[in-house]
Amino acid sequence: MSEANANRRTLQFVGGALKDRDFRFLWYGGGLDNTSRWMDAVVVSLLILELTDSAWQVALLFVMRWMPMLVFAMVSGIIADRVNRWFVMMVSRTFSVVITAVILVLVATGDIEPWHLLVASLGMGWMFVLEFPSRRSFIFDIVGIRLISNAMSLETINSTIGRFLGPLTAGLLVQFSGFTGAYVVLLIGYSLAFVSIALVKSRIPVQASRSASVLRNLASGIRYSWDSPVIRAVLMITLIMNALAFSVEALFPVVARDHLRVGAGLTGLLISAQAIGSFVSALIIASRQNIRFHGRIFILGICLQLLSLFLFAFSPWYVVSFVLLLLLGFGSAGFSTMQSTIILIASSQAMRGSSLGVLGQCIGVAALGGLAVGAVADFLSAQIAVGISALLGILLLIPVIIMTPLFHRQVTSPEEDVGAELGVGEASKEQSSG
């Protein structure tokens, strides 16, 4: 096969899930929402910094955004299994538009106060955690097991593009059109995301029973996730990574300023290296037609992240630091893509939302991790805080990775396992009758 034909086939498979109309609109809406959320995070940080001149208030915004994930993620997973998933996403998109519109009016009239921004950030956090399990479960419902790795890779590409364009756009808008202009663009972005989700036609019914109480569903979701060796391994690894590795990203600008001695422009370029690495990695994963060992990509991504993070903490050269963050982003895409993919494959249809809810609970510890590494950075230095977090992550994950089945065997769905068992049973019956 010629190189041109090979490239053509790769491009076709990269867009495999995008051939489905409903996934295409989901993906468009997700891209608009991701870009808007990253813009929002930067705009609101700059605004509250202008209003208060307080770094603590900026850190508090981060906590407000992530605290709902820590508190509400499991309940949102139950909602994803009991309520129409498209409807849940529409509710989330509606409130995002309303919250942004209210803040726009307050900014335009000059009545904005810091507490308004804190409450708005909390509200946006609630909407994100509400949508998180429903969106991913809905994606699986639409594309199926064959294209789920491709679809989640495309989701990672979406997130990466948003992470790159959102902050860049936010800074330019604030500089040239002020906060009012920035919030006008944000309102347009969230509104277009709403329209895109509204155009999705699928209304796939939920499978879980609504008769059981929420507390019973919570208990069954935790028990189901813990009883599965594959899901349990993903959750334990996610818990450690979000508490230690991802929570230190807020310190990268401080490391750039105090350790690498560079200004704002080079700092922004440095941080963008992660997005570049993630984009390339997600594109490669999306191009793979048959991924057999999802767990290996997941674990290798973790190892690359933590090693790059540890070396970054003590790198004295800007170019080396840039390459290390590039590699960190490359590993991050493998981790984040396979994180949801493995859980979606390993969960039964009726428990996917609950399992993703437990995953969200583990992701939410990033809020607590951010407070902890911030305290270490204040007491010692940002550089040391990053290095200690990476080292602790490596030490804690070594025994988990050794014991996990992810590296040694393929991830299979419960339906496949049941089918295999039935096949063996039928074969035995035939032999007996023979």
Secondary structure, DSSP 4 states (H G I P E B T S, - for coil): --HHHHHHHHHHHHTTGGGSHHHHHHHHHHHHHHHHHHHHHHHHHHHHHHHH--HHHHHHHHHHHHHHHHHHHHHHHHHHHHS-HHHHHHHHHHHHHHHHHHHHHHHHHT---HHHHHHHHHHHHHHHHHHHHHHHHHHHHHHTTTTHHHHHHHHHHHHHHHHHHHHHHHHHHHHHHHHHHHHHHHHHHHHHHHHHHHT----PPP-S-SSS-HHHHHHHHHHHHHHSHHHHHHHHHHHHIIIIIGGGGGGHHHHHHHTS---HHHHHHHHHHHHHHHHHHHHHHHH-S----HHHHHHHHHHHHHHHHHHHHH---HHHHHHHHHHHHHHHHHHHHHHHHHHHHHS-GGGHHHHHHHHHHHHTTHHHHHHHHHHHHHHS-HHHHHHHHHHHHHHHHHHHHHH-STTTS----HHHHHHHHHHHHHHHHHHHH-
